[in-house]
């Protein structure tokens, strides 16, 4: 996703300074004129606004607070924007440390998967300083179509947790409906075509349903990352003394899917776990 998002910014004429842990993943950007940096700190020394999207909260922490992190050096950077789905408390921690250095911080997780990143149609939910949001908004509008300022630091991450709770419920509904369809002798794609136009319509059924029908479990969003997201949501819910039994069930099904060796498959691979439960 990050490669596509950076590509849109580059195509819009912005100077790019890039770092990835695997340099080859940035080769297209480099071929088009981006400048390679050896660390997040090196990016911060060059770029006025630093944007990141990585995998897990510990990656976010290392990228910003590690020995070679963005906030480890004196730099010309004035705004940092983490677009990873991460922990709200970590977003608040990074924002506080950045503020001490005179740097504004935004947590801006995204939704829309690989398709949204490639098409520049992501939903972007943002927490942090409103003035910084207003400054970065033109960049967000290059990468996404639905952008919302949700409140102070951590609010973007909390909003993404709401998103993931809904996605979890949607995915199990899509998979169970398609299992029912095939068992009852219906054409699965035909079912998708009609139900997606009514009250049962959703992004998941329209975009991931056809992949399931074709047996395509390639990742738009990794199972292991979705397990991480649901784990964060359940942790935050527990801290608020909130019970989310539906999310807990789907979380356990995805852990079972991971145990089957599908952690790097797409989230639609939940179908495989359900098929196993049904002896298929």
C-alpha positions in Angstrom: 0.0 0.0 0.0 2.8 2.4 0.9 4.4 2.1 -2.5 1.2 3.0 -4.3 0.5 5.9 -1.9 4.0 7.3 -2.3 3.7 6.9 -6.1 0.6 9.1 -6.1 2.5 11.8 -4.2 5.4 11.6 -6.5 3.2 11.7 -9.6 1.7 14.9 -8.2 5.1 16.5 -8.3 6.3 16.2 -4.7 10.0 15.6 -4.0 10.4 12.2 -2.4 13.0 11.0 0.2 12.3 7.3 0.9 13.4 4.5 3.2 12.1 1.0 3.3 13.6 -2.0 5.1 13.7 -3.8 1.7 15.2 -1.3 -0.8 13.9 -3.2 -3.8 10.3 -2.3 -2.9 11.1 1.3 -3.5 12.9 0.8 -6.8 10.1 2.2 -8.9 10.0 5.4 -6.8 13.8 5.7 -7.1 13.7 5.1 -10.8 11.3 8.1 -11.0 13.6 10.4 -9.1 13.1 9.7 -5.4 16.2 10.0 -3.2 17.1 7.0 -1.2 17.8 7.4 2.6 19.4 4.9 4.8 17.1 5.3 7.8 14.0 7.1 9.0 16.3 9.6 10.7 17.9 10.3 7.3 14.5 10.9 5.8 13.6 13.4 8.6 16.8 15.4 7.9 15.6 15.9 4.3 11.8 16.0 4.3 9.5 18.7 5.6 6.7 16.3 6.1 7.4 12.6 7.0 4.8 10.0 6.2 5.0 6.3 7.3 3.1 3.1 6.9 4.5 0.0 8.3 3.2 -3.3 9.8 3.0 -3.4 13.5 3.1 -1.1 16.5 6.7 -2.1 17.3 7.6 -1.1 13.8 6.0 2.3 14.3 7.8 2.7 17.6 11.2 1.8 16.0 10.5 4.1 13.1 9.9 7.2 15.3 11.5 6.5 18.7 14.3 4.1 17.8 18.0 4.9 17.7 17.7 5.7 14.0 14.1 6.9 14.2 12.6 10.1 12.9 12.6 11.8 16.3 16.1 10.7 17.2 17.8 13.6 15.3 17.5 17.3 14.9 15.9 17.8 11.6 14.0 20.1 9.3 10.9 18.0 9.6 7.9 19.9 11.0 5.0 17.4 10.6 5.0 13.6 11.1 2.2 11.4 9.8 1.9 7.8 10.7 -0.6 6.0 8.5 -0.1 2.5 10.0 -3.0 1.0 11.9 -1.5 1.0 15.3 -2.2 1.6 19.0 -3.9 4.8 20.1 -1.7 5.1 23.2 1.4 4.8 21.0 0.1 7.6 18.8 -0.4 9.8 21.9 3.1 9.0 23.1 4.7 9.8 19.8 2.7 13.1 19.6 3.9 14.1 23.0 7.6 13.5 22.2 7.3 15.2 18.9 5.7 18.2 20.5 8.7 18.6 22.8 10.8 18.9 19.6 8.5 21.4 18.0 7.1 18.9 15.5 3.4 18.3 15.0 2.1 14.7 14.8 -0.9 13.1 13.1 -2.1 9.5 13.3 -3.8 8.8 10.1 -4.7 5.1 9.5 -6.3 4.2 6.2 -9.0 1.8 4.9 -9.5 0.5 1.4 -6.7 -2.1 1.0 -4.5 -2.5 -2.0 -7.3 -1.5 -4.4 -7.9 1.8 -2.6 -4.1 2.5 -2.4 -3.6 1.8 -6.1 -6.7 3.9 -7.1 -6.1 6.8 -4.7 -9.5 6.2 -3.1 -8.5 5.4 0.5 -10.5 6.5 3.5 -8.2 8.3 5.8 -9.1 8.9 9.5 -7.0 11.4 11.2 -6.1 12.4 14.8 -3.8 15.1 16.0 -3.4 18.8 15.8 -6.1 20.4 13.6 -3.6 23.0 12.1 -1.3 20.1 11.0 -4.3 18.3 9.5 -5.2 21.4 7.5 -1.6 21.6 6.2 -1.4 17.9 5.2 -4.9 17.7 3.8 -3.8 18.4 0.2 -1.5 15.4 0.4 -4.3 13.2 1.9 -6.5 14.2 -1.0 -3.9 12.8 -3.4 -4.0 9.4 -1.7 -7.7 9.2 -0.7 -11.2 10.3 -1.4 -12.8 10.2 2.1 -10.7 12.1 4.6 -12.0 13.0 8.1 -10.4 14.9 11.0 -11.6 12.9 14.1 -10.0 14.7 17.0 -6.8 14.9 19.0 -3.9 12.4 19.0 -5.1 8.8 19.0 -8.5 9.6 17.6 -7.5 8.4 14.1 -6.5 5.0 15.6 -9.7 4.7 17.6 -11.7 5.4 14.5 -9.8 2.7 12.6 -10.6 0.3 15.4 -14.3 1.0 14.7 -13.6 0.3 11.1 -11.9 -3.0 11.8 -14.7 -4.2 14.1 -17.2 -3.6 11.2 -14.9 -5.3 8.7 -14.5 -8.3 11.0 -18.3 -8.7 11.2 -18.7 -8.2 7.5 -16.0 -10.8 6.5 -17.6 -13.6 8.5 -21.0 -12.7 7.0 -19.6 -12.8 3.5 -17.9 -16.1 4.0 -20.9 -17.8 5.7 -23.3 -16.5 3.1 -21.2 -17.9 0.3 -20.9 -21.2 2.0 -24.6 -21.3 2.4 -25.0 -20.4 -1.3 -22.8 -23.2 -2.6 -24.4 -25.8 -0.3 -27.8 -24.9 -1.5 -26.8 -25.1 -5.1 -26.8 -21.4 -5.9 -24.3 -19.6 -8.2 -22.1 -17.7 -5.7 -21.3 -14.8 -8.1 -25.0 -14.6 -8.9 -25.8 -14.2 -5.2 -23.1 -11.5 -4.8 -24.5 -9.6 -7.8 -28.0 -9.4 -6.4 -27.4 -9.0 -2.6 -24.7 -6.4 -3.1 -27.4 -4.1 -4.5 -29.6 -4.3 -1.4 -29.4 -3.9 2.4 -26.7 -6.6 2.6 -24.3 -4.7 0.3 -20.8 -3.9 1.6 -17.3 -3.2 0.4 -16.3 -6.7 1.5 -19.0 -8.5 -0.4 -18.4 -6.5 -3.6 -14.6 -6.5 -3.6 -13.6 -9.6 -1.7 -16.6 -11.9 -2.4 -15.6 -12.4 -6.1 -12.1 -13.2 -5.0 -13.5 -15.9 -2.7 -15.6 -17.3 -5.5 -12.5 -17.7 -7.7 -10.4 -19.2 -4.9 -8.2 -16.1 -5.0 -6.7 -15.6 -1.5 -3.9 -13.3 -2.5 -3.4 -10.5 0.0 -4.9 -7.1 -0.3 -4.5 -6.9 3.4 -2.6 -9.7 5.3 -4.3 -12.0 7.8 -1.5 -11.4 10.3 -2.1 -7.6 10.1 -5.8 -8.1 10.6 -5.2 -10.3 13.7 -3.0 -7.4 15.0 -5.7 -4.9 14.4 -8.4 -7.0 16.1 -6.0 -7.6 19.0 -5.6 -3.8 19.5 -9.4 -3.3 19.4 -10.0 -6.0 22.0 -7.2 -4.6 24.2 -8.7 -1.1 24.0 -12.2 -2.5 24.6 -11.0 -4.3 27.7 -9.4 -1.1 29.0 -12.8 0.6 28.6 -14.6 -2.4 30.3 -16.4 -3.1 27.0 -17.4 -6.6 25.9 -17.2 -7.3 22.2 -18.1 -11.0 21.8 -18.6 -10.9 18.0 -15.1 -9.4 17.5 -13.7 -12.0 19.9 -15.2 -14.9 17.9 -13.9 -13.6 14.5 -10.5 -12.9 16.1 -10.3 -16.6 17.2 -11.3 -17.8 13.7 -8.5 -15.8 12.2 -6.0 -17.1 14.7 -7.1 -20.6 13.6 -6.5 -19.6 10.0 -3.0 -18.3 11.0 -2.3 -21.7 12.7 -3.2 -23.4 9.3 -0.3 -21.4 7.8 -2.3 -18.7 6.1 -1.0 -15.6 7.9 0.2 -14.0 4.7 -3.0 -14.7 2.8 -5.6 -12.0 2.3 -8.4 -11.5 4.9 -10.9 -13.2 2.5 -9.0 -16.4 3.4 -11.3 -16.6 6.4 -13.3 -18.9 4.1 -10.6 -21.5 4.4 -11.0 -21.7 8.2 -14.8 -22.0 7.9 -14.5 -24.7 5.3 -12.2 -26.6 7.7 -14.9 -26.3 10.5 -17.4 -27.7 8.0 -15.2 -30.7 7.1 -14.2 -29.5 3.6 
